[in-house]
Amino acid sequence: MNSRKWVLPFEVKWSATAWQQYQDAMAFVAADRPQAALEQDATITSAVARLGTFPRMGRAGRVRSTRELVVSGTPFIVVYRIQDEAGEVQVIRFLHGAQQWPKVKQ
């Protein structure tokens, strides 16, 4: 039996790359549809915050040891890793579902 005590919520941290991708995406949406950008920002912020309490709510990722949260009501996907021992969820990419995914070494 595993004696590890789970401490929730996990801390959610954004990598610099993921944060920049998020900022760029929101700026792009806001350029044409400011209200849509505000709504998507609220939806995404809420979904990512829930990862702290439910870190395994995303599907298994395309890259080993990652998970992907498809943010309902938006075209965006949050790619993240769970660091159990550190009690962290690390957001490592923020992508539009239709974009070409970056090549990553497995």
PyMOL commands that set and color helices and strands:
alter all, ss='L'
color gray80, all
select helices_A, chain A and resi 16-32+34-50
alter helices_A, ss='H'
color red, helices_A
select strands_A, chain A and resi 11-14+59-60+67-70+76-83+88-96
alter strands_A, ss='S'
color yellow, strands_A
deselect
rebuild
show_as cartoon
